[in-house]
Amino acid sequence: MANEYFVISLKWTVGADYIVFWRPDAAGYTADLGQAGRYSQEQLDRDRSYYDDGKNTLAVPCDEIEPLAWRVVNDQKLHGEDGILKKHGVDWQKVLVAKGKG
């Protein structure tokens, strides 16, 4: 299985309660890992400054990030999310360690 990566939008995560990820094909943003895009190593290598510049974006291995997500129920919409990384509940050191493994 090829390595897959989530792209964290650092720009939209600042000020949000949750870590914000790119959707598939860079078509918007989501806090729900079930709706987040999965990007290949090949995609990242083609344009690292777009997918993983360290200022606005951070590419992290999916298999390292998924265990950090919590299932959250939105009490206003009453539907379950596949997985959300609450910014204040996540250990950023684990995210950065996951990044180092990528």
NORRAWO-V613706 format. One record per residue. RES is the residue in three letters. PHI is phi in whole degrees, 0 to 359 (NA if undefined). PSI is psi in radians with two decimals (NA if undefined). D_LAST is the distance of its C-alpha to the last C-alpha in Angstrom with 1 decimal. Layout:
((RES,PHI,PSI,D_LAST) (RES,PHI,PSI,D_LAST))
This chain:
((MET,NA,2.27,14.3) (ALA,289,2.64,11.8) (ASN,295,2.38,8.3) (GLU,238,2.60,9.2) (TYR,229,2.50,8.2) (PHE,269,2.58,10.8) (VAL,252,2.03,11.9) (ILE,276,2.29,13.6) (SER,271,1.73,16.8) (LEU,295,-0.61,17.4) (LYS,302,-0.81,20.8) (TRP,271,-0.23,22.0) (THR,285,-0.59,20.6) (VAL,299,2.18,22.8) (GLY,88,-0.17,26.1) (ALA,266,2.77,25.0) (ASP,281,-0.30,25.2) (TYR,234,2.77,22.0) (ILE,286,2.32,18.5) (VAL,254,2.26,18.9) (PHE,248,2.73,16.6) (TRP,287,2.53,17.3) (ARG,280,3.01,19.4) (PRO,304,2.56,19.1) (ASP,58,0.48,20.0) (ALA,54,0.61,19.6) (ALA,259,1.11,22.9) (GLY,104,-2.95,23.2) (TYR,228,2.73,21.6) (THR,204,2.67,21.5) (ALA,262,-0.09,20.9) (ASP,266,2.00,21.1) (LEU,300,-0.49,17.9) (GLY,294,-0.35,20.3) (GLN,253,-0.05,21.0) (ALA,285,2.59,17.6) (GLY,285,2.65,16.3) (ARG,245,2.15,13.5) (TYR,247,2.43,12.1) (SER,278,2.82,11.1) (GLN,302,-0.68,8.9) (GLU,299,-0.76,12.5) (GLN,299,-0.78,13.4) (LEU,298,-0.75,10.7) (ASP,294,-0.50,11.8) (ARG,294,-0.59,15.4) (ASP,206,1.26,15.4) (ARG,302,-0.63,12.7) (SER,292,-0.34,15.5) (TYR,272,-0.83,16.2) (TYR,273,-0.38,13.0) (ASP,205,1.06,11.1) (ASP,273,-0.17,14.0) (GLY,80,-0.15,13.5) (LYS,252,-0.86,17.1) (ASN,251,-0.44,17.6) (THR,225,2.64,14.2) (LEU,217,2.02,10.8) (ALA,271,2.22,8.1) (VAL,229,2.49,6.4) (PRO,299,2.29,5.7) (CYS,304,-0.79,9.5) (ASP,291,-0.27,10.1) (GLU,269,-0.49,9.1) (ILE,272,-0.66,11.1) (GLU,306,-0.71,14.0) (PRO,293,-0.29,15.5) (LEU,275,-0.24,15.9) (ALA,280,2.60,18.1) (TRP,247,2.52,21.8) (ARG,283,2.27,24.4) (VAL,234,2.43,26.7) (VAL,255,2.17,30.1) (ASN,279,1.91,31.3) (ASP,288,-0.23,34.9) (GLN,272,-0.55,36.1) (LYS,255,-0.24,35.0) (LEU,52,0.89,35.1) (HIS,221,2.64,32.2) (GLY,275,2.53,29.1) (GLU,259,2.59,25.6) (ASP,292,-0.58,22.9) (GLY,176,2.21,20.7) (ILE,231,2.36,20.6) (LEU,264,1.82,18.7) (LYS,287,2.22,21.7) (LYS,302,-0.70,20.8) (HIS,276,-0.19,23.2) (GLY,259,-0.22,22.4) (VAL,270,2.54,18.6) (ASP,274,1.79,17.5) (TRP,301,-0.50,15.5) (GLN,299,-0.67,14.4) (LYS,294,-0.66,12.6) (VAL,296,-0.78,10.9) (LEU,291,-0.60,10.0) (VAL,294,-0.73,9.0) (ALA,300,-0.70,6.7) (LYS,299,-0.72,5.3) (GLY,294,-0.43,5.4) (LYS,279,-0.25,3.8) (GLY,280,NA,0.0))
